[in-house]
Amino acid sequence: MTAAPSSVRPADAPDQPRADIRNAPAIASEALLKGQSVVTIEHKGIRYRLQETRAGKLILTK
C-alpha cells in the first residue's frame, strides 16, 4: 500500500486549504506576550489563553 498524497485531507477537514508553515509569517512570542506570562487571544468569538511556562514553553488552552 502507498501513502496518500499530502494534499488529501480527511473528510472532516475544513474546506479551506491548510497553511504551509514554511511560508507562514512568524510572530515572535515576545510580541504577543509583551512581558507578561499569560495573554488572552480571541479567535472567532472564542477566547484562548496563551501561557509561557517556567521552562519557557508555550501552552495554548481554550
HTML snippet that shows the backbone in 3Dmol.js (N, CA, C, O; Angstrom):
<script src="https://3Dmol.org/build/3Dmol-min.js"></script>
<div id="view" style="width:600px;height:400px;position:relative"></div>
<script>
const pdb = `
ATOM      1  N   MET A   1       0.824  -1.186   0.000  1.00  0.00           N
ATOM      2  CA  MET A   1       0.000   0.000   0.000  1.00  0.00           C
ATOM      3  C   MET A   1       0.864   1.243   0.000  1.00  0.00           C
ATOM      4  O   MET A   1       1.925   1.271   0.624  1.00  0.00           O
ATOM      5  N   THR A   2       0.410   2.275  -0.702  1.00  0.00           N
ATOM      6  CA  THR A   2       1.167   3.526  -0.741  1.00  0.00           C
ATOM      7  C   THR A   2       0.480   4.565   0.124  1.00  0.00           C
ATOM      8  O   THR A   2      -0.727   4.503   0.356  1.00  0.00           O
ATOM      9  N   ALA A   3       1.254   5.506   0.591  1.00  0.00           N
ATOM     10  CA  ALA A   3       0.717   6.580   1.436  1.00  0.00           C
ATOM     11  C   ALA A   3      -0.090   7.549   0.586  1.00  0.00           C
ATOM     12  O   ALA A   3       0.204   7.744  -0.594  1.00  0.00           O
ATOM     13  N   ALA A   4      -1.094   8.147   1.180  1.00  0.00           N
ATOM     14  CA  ALA A   4      -1.921   9.125   0.482  1.00  0.00           C
ATOM     15  C   ALA A   4      -1.120  10.399   0.258  1.00  0.00           C
ATOM     16  O   ALA A   4      -0.289  10.760   1.091  1.00  0.00           O
ATOM     17  N   PRO A   5      -1.359  11.083  -0.854  1.00  0.00           N
ATOM     18  CA  PRO A   5      -0.651  12.354  -1.088  1.00  0.00           C
ATOM     19  C   PRO A   5      -0.937  13.342   0.028  1.00  0.00           C
ATOM     20  O   PRO A   5      -1.997  13.293   0.652  1.00  0.00           O
ATOM     21  N   SER A   6       0.007  14.236   0.279  1.00  0.00           N
ATOM     22  CA  SER A   6      -0.151  15.196   1.371  1.00  0.00           C
ATOM     23  C   SER A   6      -1.282  16.176   1.138  1.00  0.00           C
ATOM     24  O   SER A   6      -1.760  16.799   2.086  1.00  0.00           O
ATOM     25  N   SER A   7      -1.729  16.331  -0.128  1.00  0.00           N
ATOM     26  CA  SER A   7      -2.811  17.264  -0.402  1.00  0.00           C
ATOM     27  C   SER A   7      -4.182  16.687  -0.054  1.00  0.00           C
ATOM     28  O   SER A   7      -5.174  17.416  -0.040  1.00  0.00           O
ATOM     29  N   VAL A   8      -4.246  15.378   0.228  1.00  0.00           N
ATOM     30  CA  VAL A   8      -5.518  14.754   0.588  1.00  0.00           C
ATOM     31  C   VAL A   8      -5.782  15.021   2.060  1.00  0.00           C
ATOM     32  O   VAL A   8      -4.917  14.809   2.911  1.00  0.00           O
ATOM     33  N   ARG A   9      -7.006  15.495   2.351  1.00  0.00           N
ATOM     34  CA  ARG A   9      -7.379  15.800   3.724  1.00  0.00           C
ATOM     35  C   ARG A   9      -8.462  14.846   4.182  1.00  0.00           C
ATOM     36  O   ARG A   9      -9.194  14.308   3.352  1.00  0.00           O
ATOM     37  N   PRO A  10      -8.583  14.621   5.498  1.00  0.00           N
ATOM     38  CA  PRO A  10      -9.680  13.796   6.000  1.00  0.00           C
ATOM     39  C   PRO A  10     -11.017  14.413   5.638  1.00  0.00           C
ATOM     40  O   PRO A  10     -11.107  15.614   5.386  1.00  0.00           O
ATOM     41  N   ALA A  11     -12.064  13.583   5.611  1.00  0.00           N
ATOM     42  CA  ALA A  11     -13.395  14.037   5.226  1.00  0.00           C
ATOM     43  C   ALA A  11     -13.913  15.136   6.145  1.00  0.00           C
ATOM     44  O   ALA A  11     -14.710  15.966   5.709  1.00  0.00           O
ATOM     45  N   ASP A  12     -13.483  15.164   7.402  1.00  0.00           N
ATOM     46  CA  ASP A  12     -13.978  16.169   8.338  1.00  0.00           C
ATOM     47  C   ASP A  12     -13.133  17.436   8.355  1.00  0.00           C
ATOM     48  O   ASP A  12     -13.357  18.314   9.188  1.00  0.00           O
ATOM     49  N   ALA A  13     -12.158  17.544   7.442  1.00  0.00           N
ATOM     50  CA  ALA A  13     -11.307  18.737   7.388  1.00  0.00           C
ATOM     51  C   ALA A  13     -12.099  19.903   6.813  1.00  0.00           C
ATOM     52  O   ALA A  13     -12.982  19.696   5.981  1.00  0.00           O
ATOM     53  N   PRO A  14     -11.796  21.120   7.242  1.00  0.00           N
ATOM     54  CA  PRO A  14     -12.495  22.291   6.695  1.00  0.00           C
ATOM     55  C   PRO A  14     -12.208  22.449   5.208  1.00  0.00           C
ATOM     56  O   PRO A  14     -11.232  21.901   4.696  1.00  0.00           O
ATOM     57  N   ASP A  15     -13.058  23.196   4.518  1.00  0.00           N
ATOM     58  CA  ASP A  15     -12.909  23.406   3.083  1.00  0.00           C
ATOM     59  C   ASP A  15     -11.736  24.310   2.740  1.00  0.00           C
ATOM     60  O   ASP A  15     -11.313  24.364   1.585  1.00  0.00           O
ATOM     61  N   GLN A  16     -11.206  25.019   3.726  1.00  0.00           N
ATOM     62  CA  GLN A  16     -10.089  25.921   3.476  1.00  0.00           C
ATOM     63  C   GLN A  16      -8.796  25.130   3.352  1.00  0.00           C
ATOM     64  O   GLN A  16      -8.600  24.149   4.070  1.00  0.00           O
ATOM     65  N   PRO A  17      -7.903  25.548   2.439  1.00  0.00           N
ATOM     66  CA  PRO A  17      -6.627  24.843   2.316  1.00  0.00           C
ATOM     67  C   PRO A  17      -5.775  25.049   3.561  1.00  0.00           C
ATOM     68  O   PRO A  17      -5.868  26.076   4.233  1.00  0.00           O
ATOM     69  N   ARG A  18      -4.959  24.069   3.851  1.00  0.00           N
ATOM     70  CA  ARG A  18      -4.056  24.175   5.001  1.00  0.00           C
ATOM     71  C   ARG A  18      -2.955  25.178   4.700  1.00  0.00           C
ATOM     72  O   ARG A  18      -2.449  25.245   3.580  1.00  0.00           O
ATOM     73  N   ALA A  19      -2.593  25.952   5.704  1.00  0.00           N
ATOM     74  CA  ALA A  19      -1.499  26.911   5.547  1.00  0.00           C
ATOM     75  C   ALA A  19      -0.177  26.146   5.568  1.00  0.00           C
ATOM     76  O   ALA A  19       0.013  25.248   6.387  1.00  0.00           O
ATOM     77  N   ASP A  20       0.713  26.498   4.685  1.00  0.00           N
ATOM     78  CA  ASP A  20       2.039  25.890   4.650  1.00  0.00           C
ATOM     79  C   ASP A  20       2.904  26.624   5.660  1.00  0.00           C
ATOM     80  O   ASP A  20       3.196  27.807   5.480  1.00  0.00           O
ATOM     81  N   ILE A  21       3.314  25.944   6.712  1.00  0.00           N
ATOM     82  CA  ILE A  21       4.050  26.588   7.809  1.00  0.00           C
ATOM     83  C   ILE A  21       5.368  27.199   7.323  1.00  0.00           C
ATOM     84  O   ILE A  21       5.864  28.154   7.920  1.00  0.00           O
ATOM     85  N   ARG A  22       5.926  26.660   6.260  1.00  0.00           N
ATOM     86  CA  ARG A  22       7.191  27.205   5.757  1.00  0.00           C
ATOM     87  C   ARG A  22       7.012  28.603   5.182  1.00  0.00           C
ATOM     88  O   ARG A  22       7.960  29.388   5.170  1.00  0.00           O
ATOM     89  N   ASN A  23       5.811  28.927   4.706  1.00  0.00           N
ATOM     90  CA  ASN A  23       5.557  30.233   4.103  1.00  0.00           C
ATOM     91  C   ASN A  23       4.755  31.156   5.020  1.00  0.00           C
ATOM     92  O   ASN A  23       4.480  32.300   4.659  1.00  0.00           O
ATOM     93  N   ALA A  24       4.384  30.672   6.191  1.00  0.00           N
ATOM     94  CA  ALA A  24       3.575  31.474   7.107  1.00  0.00           C
ATOM     95  C   ALA A  24       4.442  32.543   7.776  1.00  0.00           C
ATOM     96  O   ALA A  24       5.596  32.280   8.117  1.00  0.00           O
ATOM     97  N   PRO A  25       3.891  33.749   7.965  1.00  0.00           N
ATOM     98  CA  PRO A  25       4.670  34.775   8.658  1.00  0.00           C
ATOM     99  C   PRO A  25       4.902  34.377  10.119  1.00  0.00           C
ATOM    100  O   PRO A  25       4.035  33.767  10.744  1.00  0.00           O
ATOM    101  N   ALA A  26       6.048  34.716  10.645  1.00  0.00           N
ATOM    102  CA  ALA A  26       6.381  34.402  12.042  1.00  0.00           C
ATOM    103  C   ALA A  26       6.177  35.638  12.908  1.00  0.00           C
ATOM    104  O   ALA A  26       6.530  36.750  12.518  1.00  0.00           O
ATOM    105  N   ILE A  27       5.605  35.428  14.082  1.00  0.00           N
ATOM    106  CA  ILE A  27       5.442  36.488  15.076  1.00  0.00           C
ATOM    107  C   ILE A  27       6.172  36.031  16.328  1.00  0.00           C
ATOM    108  O   ILE A  27       5.882  34.958  16.858  1.00  0.00           O
ATOM    109  N   ALA A  28       7.106  36.823  16.800  1.00  0.00           N
ATOM    110  CA  ALA A  28       7.863  36.464  17.997  1.00  0.00           C
ATOM    111  C   ALA A  28       6.927  36.377  19.198  1.00  0.00           C
ATOM    112  O   ALA A  28       6.036  37.212  19.354  1.00  0.00           O
ATOM    113  N   SER A  29       7.124  35.386  20.032  1.00  0.00           N
ATOM    114  CA  SER A  29       6.279  35.223  21.218  1.00  0.00           C
ATOM    115  C   SER A  29       6.356  36.449  22.121  1.00  0.00           C
ATOM    116  O   SER A  29       5.383  36.790  22.793  1.00  0.00           O
ATOM    117  N   GLU A  30       7.509  37.110  22.137  1.00  0.00           N
ATOM    118  CA  GLU A  30       7.655  38.327  22.942  1.00  0.00           C
ATOM    119  C   GLU A  30       6.690  39.419  22.481  1.00  0.00           C
ATOM    120  O   GLU A  30       6.209  40.216  23.287  1.00  0.00           O
ATOM    121  N   ALA A  31       6.409  39.446  21.167  1.00  0.00           N
ATOM    122  CA  ALA A  31       5.475  40.444  20.635  1.00  0.00           C
ATOM    123  C   ALA A  31       4.052  40.168  21.111  1.00  0.00           C
ATOM    124  O   ALA A  31       3.269  41.099  21.298  1.00  0.00           O
ATOM    125  N   LEU A  32       3.721  38.914  21.306  1.00  0.00           N
ATOM    126  CA  LEU A  32       2.385  38.555  21.800  1.00  0.00           C
ATOM    127  C   LEU A  32       2.284  38.731  23.313  1.00  0.00           C
ATOM    128  O   LEU A  32       1.302  39.276  23.818  1.00  0.00           O
ATOM    129  N   LEU A  33       3.302  38.269  24.025  1.00  0.00           N
ATOM    130  CA  LEU A  33       3.249  38.279  25.487  1.00  0.00           C
ATOM    131  C   LEU A  33       3.558  39.651  26.092  1.00  0.00           C
ATOM    132  O   LEU A  33       3.055  39.981  27.166  1.00  0.00           O
ATOM    133  N   LYS A  34       4.375  40.443  25.412  1.00  0.00           N
ATOM    134  CA  LYS A  34       4.727  41.803  25.868  1.00  0.00           C
ATOM    135  C   LYS A  34       5.093  41.857  27.350  1.00  0.00           C
ATOM    136  O   LYS A  34       4.588  42.700  28.091  1.00  0.00           O
ATOM    137  N   GLY A  35       5.975  40.951  27.774  1.00  0.00           N
ATOM    138  CA  GLY A  35       6.466  40.956  29.153  1.00  0.00           C
ATOM    139  C   GLY A  35       5.575  40.223  30.144  1.00  0.00           C
ATOM    140  O   GLY A  35       5.947  40.075  31.308  1.00  0.00           O
ATOM    141  N   GLN A  36       4.424  39.768  29.715  1.00  0.00           N
ATOM    142  CA  GLN A  36       3.510  39.030  30.595  1.00  0.00           C
ATOM    143  C   GLN A  36       3.752  37.530  30.411  1.00  0.00           C
ATOM    144  O   GLN A  36       4.333  37.114  29.408  1.00  0.00           O
ATOM    145  N   SER A  37       3.315  36.730  31.361  1.00  0.00           N
ATOM    146  CA  SER A  37       3.432  35.285  31.196  1.00  0.00           C
ATOM    147  C   SER A  37       2.153  34.679  30.623  1.00  0.00           C
ATOM    148  O   SER A  37       2.160  33.534  30.172  1.00  0.00           O
ATOM    149  N   VAL A  38       1.045  35.444  30.638  1.00  0.00           N
ATOM    150  CA  VAL A  38      -0.242  34.954  30.130  1.00  0.00           C
ATOM    151  C   VAL A  38      -0.934  36.064  29.348  1.00  0.00           C
ATOM    152  O   VAL A  38      -0.981  37.211  29.793  1.00  0.00           O
ATOM    153  N   VAL A  39      -1.476  35.714  28.173  1.00  0.00           N
ATOM    154  CA  VAL A  39      -2.315  36.637  27.412  1.00  0.00           C
ATOM    155  C   VAL A  39      -3.547  35.881  26.930  1.00  0.00           C
ATOM    156  O   VAL A  39      -3.542  34.656  26.818  1.00  0.00           O
ATOM    157  N   THR A  40      -4.595  36.635  26.651  1.00  0.00           N
ATOM    158  CA  THR A  40      -5.817  36.059  26.098  1.00  0.00           C
ATOM    159  C   THR A  40      -5.876  36.416  24.627  1.00  0.00           C
ATOM    160  O   THR A  40      -5.665  37.566  24.243  1.00  0.00           O
ATOM    161  N   ILE A  41      -6.169  35.408  23.802  1.00  0.00           N
ATOM    162  CA  ILE A  41      -6.309  35.609  22.364  1.00  0.00           C
ATOM    163  C   ILE A  41      -7.750  35.288  22.007  1.00  0.00           C
ATOM    164  O   ILE A  41      -8.253  34.216  22.345  1.00  0.00           O
ATOM    165  N   GLU A  42      -8.415  36.208  21.328  1.00  0.00           N
ATOM    166  CA  GLU A  42      -9.782  35.942  20.893  1.00  0.00           C
ATOM    167  C   GLU A  42      -9.754  35.587  19.414  1.00  0.00           C
ATOM    168  O   GLU A  42      -9.206  36.323  18.594  1.00  0.00           O
ATOM    169  N   HIS A  43     -10.353  34.452  19.089  1.00  0.00           N
ATOM    170  CA  HIS A  43     -10.389  33.961  17.710  1.00  0.00           C
ATOM    171  C   HIS A  43     -11.800  33.490  17.388  1.00  0.00           C
ATOM    172  O   HIS A  43     -12.290  32.527  17.978  1.00  0.00           O
ATOM    173  N   LYS A  44     -12.445  34.164  16.461  1.00  0.00           N
ATOM    174  CA  LYS A  44     -13.807  33.817  16.033  1.00  0.00           C
ATOM    175  C   LYS A  44     -14.769  33.747  17.215  1.00  0.00           C
ATOM    176  O   LYS A  44     -15.605  32.847  17.303  1.00  0.00           O
ATOM    177  N   GLY A  45     -14.633  34.717  18.124  1.00  0.00           N
ATOM    178  CA  GLY A  45     -15.533  34.808  19.273  1.00  0.00           C
ATOM    179  C   GLY A  45     -15.202  33.876  20.417  1.00  0.00           C
ATOM    180  O   GLY A  45     -15.919  33.867  21.418  1.00  0.00           O
ATOM    181  N   ILE A  46     -14.153  33.098  20.308  1.00  0.00           N
ATOM    182  CA  ILE A  46     -13.751  32.178  21.370  1.00  0.00           C
ATOM    183  C   ILE A  46     -12.449  32.673  21.961  1.00  0.00           C
ATOM    184  O   ILE A  46     -11.524  33.040  21.236  1.00  0.00           O
ATOM    185  N   ARG A  47     -12.381  32.683  23.292  1.00  0.00           N
ATOM    186  CA  ARG A  47     -11.158  33.145  23.970  1.00  0.00           C
ATOM    187  C   ARG A  47     -10.247  31.962  24.285  1.00  0.00           C
ATOM    188  O   ARG A  47     -10.681  30.915  24.765  1.00  0.00           O
ATOM    189  N   TYR A  48      -8.967  32.177  23.994  1.00  0.00           N
ATOM    190  CA  TYR A  48      -7.921  31.198  24.272  1.00  0.00           C
ATOM    191  C   TYR A  48      -6.907  31.849  25.201  1.00  0.00           C
ATOM    192  O   TYR A  48      -6.768  33.072  25.222  1.00  0.00           O
ATOM    193  N   ARG A  49      -6.212  31.041  25.952  1.00  0.00           N
ATOM    194  CA  ARG A  49      -5.188  31.522  26.876  1.00  0.00           C
ATOM    195  C   ARG A  49      -3.828  31.015  26.386  1.00  0.00           C
ATOM    196  O   ARG A  49      -3.624  29.809  26.241  1.00  0.00           O
ATOM    197  N   LEU A  50      -2.918  31.927  26.137  1.00  0.00           N
ATOM    198  CA  LEU A  50      -1.548  31.584  25.765  1.00  0.00           C
ATOM    199  C   LEU A  50      -0.675  31.857  26.974  1.00  0.00           C
ATOM    200  O   LEU A  50      -0.609  32.984  27.464  1.00  0.00           O
ATOM    201  N   GLN A  51      -0.006  30.816  27.452  1.00  0.00           N
ATOM    202  CA  GLN A  51       0.785  30.929  28.679  1.00  0.00           C
ATOM    203  C   GLN A  51       2.191  30.412  28.451  1.00  0.00           C
ATOM    204  O   GLN A  51       2.394  29.360  27.844  1.00  0.00           O
ATOM    205  N   GLU A  52       3.162  31.173  28.951  1.00  0.00           N
ATOM    206  CA  GLU A  52       4.550  30.714  28.937  1.00  0.00           C
ATOM    207  C   GLU A  52       4.824  30.013  30.264  1.00  0.00           C
ATOM    208  O   GLU A  52       4.536  30.558  31.329  1.00  0.00           O
ATOM    209  N   THR A  53       5.378  28.814  30.197  1.00  0.00           N
ATOM    210  CA  THR A  53       5.680  28.056  31.410  1.00  0.00           C
ATOM    211  C   THR A  53       7.013  28.507  32.000  1.00  0.00           C
ATOM    212  O   THR A  53       7.762  29.254  31.370  1.00  0.00           O
ATOM    213  N   ARG A  54       7.293  28.054  33.190  1.00  0.00           N
ATOM    214  CA  ARG A  54       8.592  28.374  33.822  1.00  0.00           C
ATOM    215  C   ARG A  54       9.752  27.832  33.010  1.00  0.00           C
ATOM    216  O   ARG A  54      10.857  28.373  33.048  1.00  0.00           O
ATOM    217  N   ALA A  55       9.491  26.752  32.269  1.00  0.00           N
ATOM    218  CA  ALA A  55      10.531  26.140  31.434  1.00  0.00           C
ATOM    219  C   ALA A  55      10.685  26.851  30.090  1.00  0.00           C
ATOM    220  O   ALA A  55      11.521  26.463  29.274  1.00  0.00           O
ATOM    221  N   GLY A  56       9.866  27.908  29.855  1.00  0.00           N
ATOM    222  CA  GLY A  56       9.978  28.678  28.628  1.00  0.00           C
ATOM    223  C   GLY A  56       9.176  28.120  27.455  1.00  0.00           C
ATOM    224  O   GLY A  56       9.344  28.567  26.320  1.00  0.00           O
ATOM    225  N   LYS A  57       8.310  27.153  27.720  1.00  0.00           N
ATOM    226  CA  LYS A  57       7.465  26.601  26.668  1.00  0.00           C
ATOM    227  C   LYS A  57       6.137  27.338  26.649  1.00  0.00           C
ATOM    228  O   LYS A  57       5.781  28.027  27.605  1.00  0.00           O
ATOM    229  N   LEU A  58       5.394  27.182  25.533  1.00  0.00           N
ATOM    230  CA  LEU A  58       4.094  27.828  25.399  1.00  0.00           C
ATOM    231  C   LEU A  58       2.974  26.812  25.464  1.00  0.00           C
ATOM    232  O   LEU A  58       3.081  25.713  24.920  1.00  0.00           O
ATOM    233  N   ILE A  59       1.882  27.196  26.146  1.00  0.00           N
ATOM    234  CA  ILE A  59       0.687  26.360  26.228  1.00  0.00           C
ATOM    235  C   ILE A  59      -0.477  27.209  25.766  1.00  0.00           C
ATOM    236  O   ILE A  59      -0.655  28.329  26.244  1.00  0.00           O
ATOM    237  N   LEU A  60      -1.278  26.689  24.836  1.00  0.00           N
ATOM    238  CA  LEU A  60      -2.483  27.361  24.356  1.00  0.00           C
ATOM    239  C   LEU A  60      -3.676  26.515  24.787  1.00  0.00           C
ATOM    240  O   LEU A  60      -3.786  25.347  24.414  1.00  0.00           O
ATOM    241  N   THR A  61      -4.577  27.118  25.582  1.00  0.00           N
ATOM    242  CA  THR A  61      -5.748  26.389  26.062  1.00  0.00           C
ATOM    243  C   THR A  61      -7.007  27.185  25.752  1.00  0.00           C
ATOM    244  O   THR A  61      -6.976  28.409  25.616  1.00  0.00           O
ATOM    245  N   LYS A  62      -8.097  26.469  25.646  1.00  0.00           N
ATOM    246  CA  LYS A  62      -9.393  27.070  25.362  1.00  0.00           C
ATOM    247  C   LYS A  62     -10.034  27.499  26.640  1.00  0.00           C
ATOM    248  O   LYS A  62     -11.143  28.034  26.625  1.00  0.00           O
TER     249      LYS A  62
END
`;
const viewer = $3Dmol.createViewer("view");
viewer.addModel(pdb, "pdb");
viewer.setStyle({}, {cartoon: {color: "spectrum"}});
viewer.zoomTo();
viewer.render();
</script>
